[in-house]
Amino acid sequence: TMLRMVWRDFRRHPMALVGVSIVGIIALLSVFAFLSPYGPESVDVANRFSPPSWQHPLGTDRSGRDVATRLLYGGRVSLTVGVAAVVTSLILGSLVGALAGFYGGFVDNILMRMTDAFLSFPSLFVLILLSFLLRESEIPLLSGGVASIAIVIGATSWMTVARLVRATVLSLREEEFVAAARSYGASDARLVLQHIAPNAAGPVIVNATMGVAWAILIESGLSFLGFGIQPPTPSWGNMLTDGQDTLSLYPWLAIFPGLMIFLTVIGINYIGDALRDALDPYTVSGRTG
């Protein structure tokens, strides 16, 4: 089957398997972070700035909080933001791109000019402005939490998805199987959902994989600047901020959050590279005949 061929090609990339292992372990440890004997916000002033030891494998921070525990809870936040942001961008971008590519003409011109307008805005300043506005808002679940950061990142990154989906739909809508389905009276919604969307899934999946890594970096950067996840809720970005002032004296406060970001992002990038090759339609068509 197609799925078997994709998995067979994916396994040919040893670094992709390493990436799956790294991301899987980090995700699993983050899910079971509650098993830690320490709480993510438990203060122990007597053990401030303790170096790595058997009691605290990654040391403690300026408030005596266990760094390892906070890293795992921060992994929950960063991974959740990354996945939620990509889902948001996929929904918005796929909708705009599918409408533009399928209908073309006036609809295509309007939607693509809107996409170009959003691309012209400086993304960093828009991210900071939107995150600040949502943080100060009184809207439930959006005032400075994970949901607000995910929505902000997703709402400023859908344009690339829209262009990718539009280009794919433009090529697929002229294929013979779409014309055959249309001749049998298939509606536009059925053509898009049942015939075009499955064939356009490969590039979108690869883009989504890379988007998760990008969203994690953006969330970490926003938190580092003070516009992302707000303390005392741990995230890898605000843990980096907490350790920058004491880097020369207590380097573990910045090294370990930075290492987690590096390992997660490079692991996801390896997965995305392998998926790009495994889902390449030209490679698949060559294997099948």
C-alpha positions as CSV (number, residue, x, y, z in Angstrom):
1,T,0.0,0.0,0.0
2,M,1.0,3.6,-0.3
3,L,1.4,3.9,3.5
4,R,3.8,1.0,3.5
5,M,5.9,2.5,0.8
6,V,6.0,5.8,2.6
7,W,7.0,4.1,5.9
8,R,9.7,2.1,4.0
9,D,11.2,5.2,2.5
10,F,11.0,7.0,5.8
11,R,12.9,4.3,7.6
12,R,15.8,4.7,5.1
13,H,16.6,8.0,6.8
14,P,18.5,7.1,10.0
15,M,18.5,10.7,11.3
16,A,14.7,10.8,10.9
17,L,14.4,7.8,13.2
18,V,16.7,9.6,15.6
19,G,14.4,12.6,15.3
20,V,11.3,10.5,16.0
21,S,13.1,9.0,19.1
22,I,14.1,12.4,20.4
23,V,10.8,14.1,19.9
24,G,8.9,11.0,21.2
25,I,11.0,10.9,24.4
26,I,10.6,14.6,25.1
27,A,6.9,14.4,24.5
28,L,6.5,11.3,26.7
29,L,8.5,12.8,29.5
30,S,6.4,16.0,29.3
31,V,3.2,14.1,29.5
32,F,4.3,12.3,32.6
33,A,5.9,15.3,34.2
34,F,3.4,15.0,37.1
35,L,5.4,12.0,38.3
36,S,8.2,14.3,39.4
37,P,8.5,14.6,43.2
38,Y,8.8,18.4,42.7
39,G,6.2,20.9,41.5
40,P,6.9,23.3,38.7
41,E,6.2,26.3,40.9
42,S,7.4,24.8,44.3
43,V,9.8,27.3,45.9
44,D,12.7,26.1,48.1
45,V,14.7,29.2,49.1
46,A,17.2,27.1,51.0
47,N,18.3,25.4,47.8
48,R,18.6,28.4,45.5
49,F,21.1,28.0,42.6
50,S,21.9,24.5,43.6
51,P,24.2,22.8,40.9
52,P,23.1,19.5,39.3
53,S,23.1,16.8,41.8
54,W,21.4,13.5,42.6
55,Q,18.6,15.4,44.4
56,H,18.2,17.9,41.5
57,P,19.7,16.3,38.3
58,L,19.6,19.6,36.4
59,G,20.0,21.9,39.4
60,T,17.6,24.6,40.8
61,D,16.9,28.2,39.8
62,R,16.9,31.5,41.7
63,S,13.8,30.5,43.6
64,G,15.0,27.0,44.4
65,R,12.6,25.4,41.9
66,D,13.7,22.1,40.3
67,V,15.0,22.9,36.7
68,A,14.3,19.4,35.4
69,T,10.7,19.5,36.5
70,R,10.2,23.0,35.0
71,L,11.8,21.8,31.7
72,L,9.3,19.0,31.4
73,Y,6.3,21.2,32.2
74,G,7.8,23.8,29.8
75,G,7.9,21.1,27.2
76,R,4.2,20.6,27.5
77,V,3.7,24.3,26.9
78,S,6.1,24.6,24.0
79,L,4.9,21.5,22.2
80,T,1.2,22.4,22.7
81,V,1.8,25.8,21.3
82,G,3.7,24.4,18.4
83,V,1.0,21.9,17.4
84,A,-1.9,24.3,18.1
85,A,-0.3,27.1,16.1
86,V,0.2,24.7,13.1
87,V,-3.4,23.5,13.3
88,T,-4.6,27.1,13.3
89,S,-2.4,28.0,10.3
90,L,-3.4,24.9,8.4
91,I,-7.1,25.6,8.9
92,L,-6.8,29.2,7.7
93,G,-4.2,28.6,5.0
94,S,-5.9,25.5,3.6
95,L,-9.3,27.2,3.4
96,V,-7.9,30.3,1.6
97,G,-5.6,28.3,-0.7
98,A,-8.3,25.7,-1.6
99,L,-10.8,28.4,-2.5
100,A,-8.3,30.4,-4.5
101,G,-6.9,27.4,-6.4
102,F,-10.2,25.7,-7.1
103,Y,-12.3,28.7,-8.3
104,G,-9.5,30.8,-9.7
105,G,-10.4,34.1,-11.5
106,F,-11.8,36.8,-9.3
107,V,-11.8,34.7,-6.1
108,D,-8.2,33.8,-6.7
109,N,-7.2,37.4,-7.2
110,I,-9.0,38.7,-4.1
111,L,-7.7,36.0,-1.8
112,M,-4.1,36.1,-3.1
113,R,-3.9,39.9,-2.8
114,M,-5.1,39.5,0.7
115,T,-2.4,36.9,1.3
116,D,0.2,39.3,-0.2
117,A,-1.0,42.1,2.1
118,F,-0.6,39.9,5.2
119,L,2.9,38.8,4.0
120,S,3.9,42.5,3.7
121,F,3.5,43.1,7.4
122,P,6.7,42.7,9.6
123,S,5.9,39.5,11.3
124,L,7.9,40.1,14.5
125,F,6.2,43.4,15.3
126,V,2.8,41.9,14.5
127,L,3.5,39.0,16.8
128,I,4.5,41.2,19.6
129,L,1.6,43.6,19.2
130,L,-1.0,40.8,19.0
131,S,0.4,38.9,21.9
132,F,0.4,42.1,24.0
133,L,-3.2,42.9,23.1
134,L,-4.4,39.4,23.9
135,R,-2.4,39.3,27.1
136,E,-4.1,42.5,28.3
137,S,-7.6,41.5,27.1
138,E,-10.3,40.2,29.4
139,I,-11.3,37.4,27.0
140,P,-11.4,34.1,28.9
141,L,-8.7,31.6,28.0
142,L,-6.9,34.2,25.8
143,S,-5.4,36.5,28.4
144,G,-1.7,35.5,28.3
145,G,-2.2,31.8,28.1
146,V,-1.2,29.0,25.7
147,A,-4.3,29.5,23.6
148,S,-3.5,33.2,22.9
149,I,0.1,32.5,21.9
150,A,-1.0,29.6,19.6
151,I,-3.6,31.8,17.9
152,V,-1.2,34.6,17.4
153,I,1.5,32.4,15.8
154,G,-1.1,30.6,13.7
155,A,-2.8,33.8,12.6
156,T,0.5,35.2,11.3
157,S,1.8,32.1,9.6
158,W,-1.1,30.8,7.4
159,M,0.1,32.7,4.3
160,T,2.7,30.1,3.3
161,V,0.2,27.3,3.7
162,A,-2.3,29.2,1.5
163,R,0.2,29.6,-1.3
164,L,1.3,26.0,-1.1
165,V,-2.3,24.6,-1.1
166,R,-3.3,27.0,-3.9
167,A,-0.4,25.8,-6.2
168,T,-1.3,22.2,-5.5
169,V,-5.0,22.6,-6.1
170,L,-4.3,24.5,-9.3
171,S,-2.5,21.5,-10.7
172,L,-4.8,18.9,-9.4
173,R,-8.1,20.5,-10.5
174,E,-7.1,19.9,-14.2
175,E,-6.4,16.2,-13.7
176,E,-8.6,13.6,-15.4
177,F,-9.9,12.0,-12.2
178,V,-11.3,15.4,-11.2
179,A,-12.9,15.9,-14.6
180,A,-14.4,12.4,-14.3
181,A,-15.8,13.1,-10.9
182,R,-17.3,16.3,-12.1
183,S,-18.9,14.6,-15.1
184,Y,-20.7,12.3,-12.7
185,G,-22.2,15.3,-11.0
186,A,-19.9,15.6,-7.9
187,S,-20.4,18.9,-6.0
188,D,-17.6,21.3,-5.5
189,A,-17.3,20.4,-1.9
190,R,-17.0,16.7,-2.7
191,L,-14.4,17.4,-5.4
192,V,-12.3,19.3,-3.0
193,L,-12.7,17.1,0.1
194,Q,-12.7,13.6,-1.5
195,H,-10.6,14.0,-4.6
196,I,-8.3,16.9,-4.4
197,A,-7.5,17.2,-0.6
198,P,-6.1,13.6,-0.2
199,N,-3.8,14.1,-3.2
200,A,-2.6,17.5,-1.8
201,A,-2.0,16.1,1.7
202,G,1.7,15.2,1.1
203,P,3.2,18.8,0.8
204,V,0.8,20.1,3.5
205,I,2.0,17.4,6.0
206,V,5.6,18.2,5.3
207,N,4.9,21.9,5.7
208,A,3.1,21.3,8.9
209,T,6.0,19.3,10.3
210,M,8.4,22.1,9.7
211,G,5.8,24.6,11.0
212,V,5.8,22.9,14.4
213,A,9.5,23.5,14.8
214,W,9.1,27.1,13.6
215,A,6.3,27.7,16.0
216,I,8.3,26.4,18.9
217,L,11.1,28.8,18.1
218,I,8.7,31.7,17.8
219,E,7.1,30.9,21.1
220,S,10.5,30.6,22.8
221,G,11.5,33.9,21.3
222,L,8.3,35.7,22.4
223,S,8.7,34.2,25.9
224,F,12.3,35.3,26.0
225,L,11.3,38.8,25.1
226,G,8.5,38.8,27.7
227,F,5.6,38.7,25.3
228,G,4.9,35.0,25.4
229,I,4.0,32.6,28.2
230,Q,4.2,34.6,31.4
231,P,5.9,33.4,34.6
232,P,5.4,31.5,36.9
233,T,4.1,29.2,34.1
234,P,7.3,27.5,32.8
235,S,8.2,27.5,29.1
236,W,11.6,27.0,27.5
237,G,11.6,30.6,26.4
238,N,11.0,32.3,29.7
239,M,13.4,29.8,31.4
240,L,16.1,31.1,29.0
241,T,15.2,34.6,30.1
242,D,15.5,33.6,33.7
243,G,19.0,32.3,33.2
244,Q,20.5,35.0,31.0
245,D,21.5,37.3,33.9
246,T,23.4,34.6,35.7
247,L,24.9,32.7,32.7
248,S,28.5,33.1,33.9
249,L,27.7,32.0,37.5
250,Y,25.0,29.4,37.0
251,P,25.2,28.3,33.4
252,W,22.8,25.3,33.8
253,L,19.8,27.7,34.0
254,A,20.3,28.7,30.4
255,I,22.1,25.7,28.9
256,F,19.4,23.1,29.6
257,P,16.4,25.1,28.2
258,G,18.4,26.0,25.1
259,L,19.4,22.3,24.7
260,M,15.8,21.2,24.9
261,I,14.8,23.7,22.2
262,F,17.7,22.7,20.0
263,L,17.0,18.9,20.3
264,T,13.3,19.3,19.7
265,V,13.7,21.6,16.7
266,I,16.4,19.5,15.0
267,G,14.5,16.3,15.7
268,I,11.4,17.7,14.0
269,N,13.4,19.0,11.1
270,Y,14.9,15.6,10.5
271,I,11.4,14.1,10.5
272,G,10.2,16.8,8.0
273,D,13.2,16.1,5.7
274,A,12.4,12.4,5.6
275,L,8.7,13.0,5.1
276,R,9.5,15.3,2.2
277,D,11.4,12.5,0.4
278,A,8.9,9.8,1.3
279,L,5.9,11.8,0.2
280,D,7.5,13.1,-3.0
281,P,4.9,12.2,-5.7
282,Y,7.5,11.7,-8.4
283,T,9.3,9.2,-6.2
284,V,6.1,7.4,-5.3
285,S,5.0,7.2,-9.0
286,G,8.4,5.8,-9.9
287,R,8.1,3.1,-7.2
288,T,4.6,2.1,-8.3
289,G,5.2,1.7,-12.0
